Amino acid sequence: MESDFDEKLIEFVREAEMLWSKKSRYYKNTPMKLRIWTEISGKLNSTVEECIRRWKTLRDRYTREIKKKDMPSGSAGCSRPEWSFLATLEFLKDSVTPRR
């Protein structure tokens, strides 16, 4: 099930701060990041490319959800249920800045 894959992926990425935190001293160390992605993909029985693609999708969705939450109270919009991974990805709050 994709939801289980996403949960495990988020858990593994959270543990590897260098993949998501620009404050990490290894954030720009591409070979080390590739090694971490290789380990994660092995744990998930997937490819590195698929794990990176899925992570970017989850991260981008989190950014969009945060942007929606920060809309002014008078803005028109529909009330939809909260995205299931919004709370799980809170660790990205200080690392991701949505564009206006």
Backbone as a ProteinNet text record, in pm:
[ID]
protein_1_A
[PRIMARY]
MESDFDEKLIEFVREAEMLWSKKSRYYKNTPMKLRIWTEISGKLNSTVEECIRRWKTLRDRYTREIKKKDMPSGSAGCSRPEWSFLATLEFLKDSVTPRR
[TERTIARY]
84.2	0	89.3	55.5	137.9	147.1	41.9	40.7	148.4	163.5	267.7	405.6	422.3	548.9	581.3	482.9	503.4	540.2	471.4	500.5	643.4	685.3	821.2	923.2	894	984.5	1002.3	893.4	900.2	983.4	962.7	1037.7	1188	1225.6	1367.4	1428.5	1355	1407	1420.6	1325.3	1333.3	1461.8	1499.5	1621.5	1747.2	1740.3	1855.2	1842.3	1872.8	1853.3	1921.3	2031.6	2104.2	2022.1	1917.5	1834.6	1732.5	1701.9	1595.1	1630.3	1733.6	1766.5	1885.7	1861.8	1970.1	2070.6	2034.7	2125.3	2227.3	2202.3	2294.4	2424.2	2535.2	2664.4	2687.3	2610.9	2626	2518.6	2436.9	2324.9	2369.1	2483.6	2530.1	2626.2	2643.5	2733.4	2658.2	2660.2	2582.7	2619.2	2748.7	2779.5	2725.3	2734.1	2683.8	2531.3	2465.3	2319.7	2276.4	2349	2317	2331.7	2433.9	2452.8	2334.1	2287.4	2171.9	2047.2	2026.2	1910.3	1918.4	2039.2	2057.2	2017.3	2056.8	2018.4	1866.7	1806	1661	1588.4	1633.5	1566.6	1579.6	1692.6	1710.2	1613.5	1593.9	1501.2	1357.3	1326.9	1190.3	1168.9	1272.3	1265.4	1218	1281	1244.8	1373.1	1357.4	1474.6	1503.6	1627.6	1666.7	1581.5	1564.8	1488.7	1344.5	1282.6	1143.8	1133.2	1227.1	1224.4	1241.4	1335.4	1356.9	1234.4	1178.3	1060.2	943.2	922.6	810.7	833.5	958.1	988.8	960.3	1002.3	977.4	827.6	751.7	606.5	546.7	589.2	538.8	579.1	704.2	753.3	678.5	658	585.7	440.5	379.5	240.8	234.7	331.7	337.2	345.5	428.9	444	312.3	241.1	111.3	8.9	9.3	-84.7	-57	69.1	105.6	60.5	80.1	39.6	-111.9	-187.5	-333.6	-374.8	-305.1	-337.3	-311.3	-213	-174.3	-254.6	-356	-438.2	-515.9	-540.2	-619.6	-758	-814.2	-940.3	-1056.6	-1051.3	-1160.5	-1151	-1046.6	-1027.8	-1133.1	-1178.9	-1274.6	-1200.2	-1266.3	-1203.3	-1297.7	-1267.7	-1352.9	-1292.7	-1376.9	-1326.6	-1308.1	-1183	-1149.1	-1086.3	-1092.6	-1027.3	-876.4	-815.9	-672.3	-595.4	-488.8	-403.9	-343.6	-343.5	-303.6	-157.1	-69.3	72.1	113.8	18.3	52	124.3	70.5	133.5	264.3	269.4	389.3	508	481.1	588.1	617.6	566.2	590.1	738.5	821.6	964.6	1024	952.7	998.7	963.9	887.1	832	937.1	1052.4	1155.6	1244.4	1233	1318.4	1251.1	1118.9	1044.5	972.8	997	929.7	847.9	715.9	633.7	648.6	650.3	653.8	514.7	507	376.2	329.3
-117.6	0	124.6	221.1	340.4	420.2	419.3	492.8	439.8	307.8	248.1	286.2	282.6	321.6	465.6	554.1	695.6	715.3	645.7	658.2	616.1	504.4	456.5	550.2	597.3	690.7	816.6	871.7	991.8	964.2	849.4	812.6	806.3	741	728.3	863.4	944.8	1076.4	1165.6	1159	1239.4	1207.5	1081	1039.6	1089.8	1115.3	1161.7	1311.9	1389.9	1535	1600.1	1544.4	1603.3	1603.6	1523.2	1518.7	1631.7	1692	1792.1	1923.4	1925.6	2047.3	2120	2240.6	2320.9	2360.6	2344.5	2376.1	2264.5	2149	2036.7	2066.4	2036	2063.7	1974.2	1867.8	1775.5	1793.4	1896.4	1917	1919.3	1978	1989.3	1877.5	1779.3	1668.6	1562.7	1579.5	1493.7	1345.2	1308.8	1165	1102.1	1175.4	1121.8	1109.9	1208.3	1203.1	1085.5	1061.3	948	815.7	806.9	685.9	666	774.3	766.3	723.7	783.9	745.8	598.4	549.5	408.6	318.6	357.7	281.1	281.1	398	409.6	324.9	332.9	255.8	105.7	63	-77.9	-122.8	-37.9	-70.4	-78.2	-0.2	5.5	-83.7	-158.2	-242.9	-163.8	-51	37	89.2	174.2	234.2	369.2	413.1	545	652.1	640.1	740.3	749.3	634.9	633.4	695.6	665.3	722.4	874	921.7	1066.3	1132.9	1072.9	1130.5	1137.8	1030.3	1028.2	1128.3	1139.2	1235.1	1378.2	1410	1545.2	1572.3	1471.6	1486.6	1514.8	1440	1459.4	1596	1633.3	1763.1	1878	1868.1	1973.7	1982.4	1868.7	1868.7	1933.9	1903.9	1965.6	2117.8	2164.9	2308.9	2371	2305.1	2356.6	2359	2255	2248.9	2360.1	2386.3	2494.2	2628.2	2645.2	2770	2789.1	2680.8	2688.3	2725.3	2669.2	2698.3	2844.8	2905.2	3042.8	3146.5	3104	3199.2	3287.6	3413	3501.3	3442.4	3475.8	3414.7	3448.6	3560.4	3598.1	3536.8	3459.5	3400.4	3294.9	3294.2	3190.8	3058.8	2954	2823.2	2716.3	2596.3	2486.2	2422.3	2364.2	2296.4	2149.1	2110.3	1971.5	1912	1781.7	1721.3	1745.9	1755	1780.2	1661.9	1692.1	1590.3	1502.2	1373	1277.9	1290.3	1341	1350.3	1488.9	1579.3	1716.2	1719.1	1653	1651	1572.5	1465.4	1381.9	1458.8	1550.1	1625.9	1759.4	1779.5	1904.1	1932.3	1829.1	1850.8	1936.9	1950.7	2034	2182	2213.3	2347.6	2458.1	2442	2545.4	2534.6	2426.7	2405.8	2439.7	2443.4	2466.1	2600.1	2684.7	2813.9	2821.9	2825.4	2833.3	2968.4	2965.5	3090.3	3149.4	3278.1	3346.3	3368.4
0	0	0	-81.6	-96	33.2	112	238.4	333.4	340.8	424.7	373.5	241.8	180.3	217.8	205	236.1	382.4	471.8	615.2	646	590.3	614.3	550.7	431	364.1	448.5	497.1	581.1	706.3	766.7	887.5	859.1	749.5	715.8	679.3	606.7	568	691.3	782.3	905.1	981.2	984.4	1054.4	984.5	855	776.6	752	853.3	848.4	728	684.4	571.3	441.9	434.5	314.4	309.4	423.3	425.2	494.7	577.2	651.5	590.3	544.9	488.6	595.7	721	831.5	854.6	799.2	815	740.9	803.5	739.6	618	604.9	492.2	385.2	397.3	304.8	158.4	130	-9	-49.4	35	6.5	-75	-206.1	-295.8	-285.5	-283.5	-272.7	-144.2	-33.6	92.8	88.9	29.3	18.2	-69.3	-176	-263.3	-187.8	-103.6	-22.9	71.7	133.6	223.9	146.1	27.2	-54.5	-95.2	-121.3	-156.9	-39.9	81.5	200.4	218.9	203.7	220.5	116.4	-8.4	-113.8	-88.7	-33.7	0.3	108.6	209.5	318.3	268.3	164.4	112.6	-10	-49.6	-169.2	-290.6	-311.8	-422.4	-486.1	-586.8	-649.8	-585.1	-599.2	-548.3	-614.7	-745.5	-820.9	-772.2	-747.4	-700.2	-561.3	-473.7	-338.6	-342.9	-422.9	-433.9	-494.4	-599.4	-663.8	-566.1	-491.7	-396.8	-283.5	-235.8	-130.4	-177.6	-298.9	-350.9	-362.2	-401.8	-410.9	-273.2	-172.5	-36.6	18.2	-3.6	44.8	-21.2	-152.2	-224.2	-178.5	-154.3	-105.2	32.3	117.7	250.1	236.3	145.9	123.6	79.9	-11.2	-56.7	57	139.2	251.4	352.2	379.3	471.7	414.8	286.1	221.3	233.5	216.4	229.3	371.4	469.6	609.2	643.2	576.9	607.1	530	455.4	380.5	477.2	440.3	526.1	552.1	665.3	706.5	614.1	543.6	454.4	316.6	291.1	159.3	131.2	8.1	-32.3	-44.2	-14.7	-26.4	21.5	-17.2	24.6	149.2	228.7	348.1	314.2	310.4	282.7	407	420.2	536.1	530.6	647	654.1	595.5	523.9	461.9	570.9	549.9	653.9	697.3	611.2	646.8	694.9	709.1	748.8	883.6	982.2	1115.1	1113.5	1036.3	1029.9	973.7	881.5	816.9	885.8	1005.9	1079.4	1099.5	1099.1	1117.4	1005.8	894.6	782.8	800.2	901.6	917.3	903.1	965.3	960	836.6	762	645	513.3	513.1	389.2	398.7	300.7	296.8	169.1	182.2	60.4	-8	-140	-216.7	-218.4	-219.5	-221.8	-362.1
[MASK]
++++++++++++++++++++++++++++++++++++++++++++++++++++++++++++++++++++++++++++++++++++++++++++++++++++

